[in-house]
Amino acid sequence: MLQIVYNNKDFIAINKPHNLLVHRTSIAKDVQECALQLLRDQLGYPVHPTHRLDRKTGGVLLFGKSRRALTLISNQFQSRTVLKSYLAIVRGLTNIKGIIDYPLKNESGKIQEAITYYQTVSKTELNYPSACHPTSRYSLVRLFPYTGRMHQIRKHMAHIMHPIIADRPYGCNKQNKIFKEKFDMMTMLLHASTLGFEWEGEAIEIHASLQYEFKRMLNVLKLSTG
């Protein structure tokens, strides 16, 4: 069963597992299960996804219980008043904080504004070689996307040369191979941890805990969430 992390009369949110599609798509015709259908079956009534998470990304996924709720919360997403934060494990030692202001192409080739803020939570250096380096370095970062472009965080971290571990195709193939062979780990280490918005005069903040593979790698890499 899907883990429900928030539930009221208008919305329900789950902690979406990594590698689960939000809904069926022509791009992945062979996939039988998706979060939307699983949740509808679990609840016994229809719900409507209010936003998207990549298939490979885990964490908070919000659904509206009515078309009215879906429309009103969609307006908040479009006006960028919904606050989102993510956690990711990336290659290398990141700056204490930064802003990635780098436009991205959408599916039709149009260039769109794309902005992501980030803060470094912890860093590590391990005594095993990586490529031509005698050690391997990684950072745990918290990310705050201001815009919501497709694969924005993944593309932005690759752009600043700190790709997310186990990201394909935007990540580092050498690092992905190391994690697969050394740690038997192929889960992309990106997690949607919080989602905040206003609803009927109330400030709502939804949290989703890290899932097993992410927590395992924090322990392996000796990274702390603080």
Secondary structure, DSSP 8 states (H G I E B T S, - for coil): ---EEEE-SSEEEEEE-TT-BSS--GGGTT---BHHHHHHHHHTS--EE-S---TT-EEEEEEESSHHHHHHHHHHHHTT-SEEEEEEEEES---SEEEEE--EE-TTS-EE--EEEEEEEEEEEESS-BTTBSSEEEEEEEEEESS--TTHHHHHHHHTT--BTT-TTTS-HHHHHHHHHHH---S--EEEEEEEEEETTEEEEEE----HHHHHHHHHHT----
